[in-house]
Amino acid sequence: MNKLVLGNILYRPMRSAISVLAVAIEVIMILSIVAIMVGQVQGAASQTGGVGADIIVRPPNASFLSAVGGAPVPAKVAQVLAKLPHVAVASPVIANFSMGNALQTIWGIDYPTYNALRPFTFIAGHPFSGPDDVIVDDLYAKSNHAVVGQTIDLLHHSFRVCGIVDHGKGGRIFVPIRTLGTLLGTPENASLFYLRWDSPQNKAAIDQEIHSTKGLENYETQSMSDYMAMMTPEHFPGFNIALQVVIGIAVIVGFLVIFQSMYTAVMERTREIGILKSLGASKAYIINLVLREVGVVTILGIATGMVLTMVLRWFMSIKFPTLPFFVSDAWLFYGAVIALLGSILGGLYPAWKAARKDPIDALAYE
């Protein structure tokens, strides 16, 4: 049977190649969309984890997506937080989501305190020396061909690149907090505060100290580990729905291609199927034959899709270094299973129709 399956595939090389390519495209669609969407979440989590803070303090009712919350609270709250007994560093930050030339988050920071959380690693240049200076990370510099001394436009304002730092320090673009606040119309405000404790054992004590301070009773505190645990697709509104829609479309594409390919193949092999049945082939044998052919085509398509996805990841890392492209082993497995199930479903009806052919009619078929 395996020789017969292989012979049928090789006898129609163009159709077989198109079927393999269609399954490969289905796999690429699933893996690449997941890689980009999940990569954004994973990348944001990784960047935030590199800030060096232990606790995040937010104003009441603030979203954990700080970049979409504006700058609603006075930045001088950081001075109050810094005076608490068990707080070693308190740094005010504005995180502003910008939709200018590209989707990006601009971070307004108080350099001395933010650097005290975990020092920047400078690749070139130096810290801020003026209100219109900007620090960018190495991936941003690589992607945008930025160099120290270059002028870049952010929020319709010209900034001079004063330094390029190693990535993984929260954001990719850093400007003085007062400058960003002025551009947003809130020069004295911040979005949130990053704290570093003097000891992990004092986390509960810091929470109590904050909520016991007048004016800060309703502020929200969260450890960085808890925040990182929330940085999953399930906590982003509509994320899983969008992911399921994309995967569903990919499955439909794979289903229709396999269905059309195998249905046409069955129609063209009416006489061949009649000969097999006249020689004693059972319905189960015919169904098995068709589904084995579907399986071989699908496995080749899955393997091709995975290889091309790895090629795409390599290309993205060079062409778009700031865009995370996260391909996990789990999703390689899920993508393969989804493509295989879609293909089998697409081959079931053609296999069933082939098994029901009358051998006399099939032998008389011209």
Buried (B, 14 or more C-beta within 10 A) or exposed (E): EEEEBEEBBEEBEEBBBBBBBBBBBBBBBBBBBBBBBBBBBBBBBBBBBBBBBBBBBBBEEBEBBBBEBBBBBBBEBBEBBBEBEBBBBBBBBBBBBBEEEEEBBBBBBBBEBBBBBBEBEBBBBEBBEEEBBBBBBBBBBBBBEBEBEBEBEBBEBEBBBBBBBEBBBBBBBBBBBBBBBBBBEBBBBBBBBBBBBBEEEBBEBBBBBBEEBEEBEEBBBBBBEEBBEEBBBEEBEEBEEBBEEBBEBBBEBBBEBBBBBBBEBBEEBBBBBBEBBEEEBEBEBBBBBBBBBBBBBBBBBBBBBBEBBEEBBEEBEEEEBBBBBBBBEEBBEBBBEBBBBBBBBBBBBBBBBBBEBEBEEBBEBE
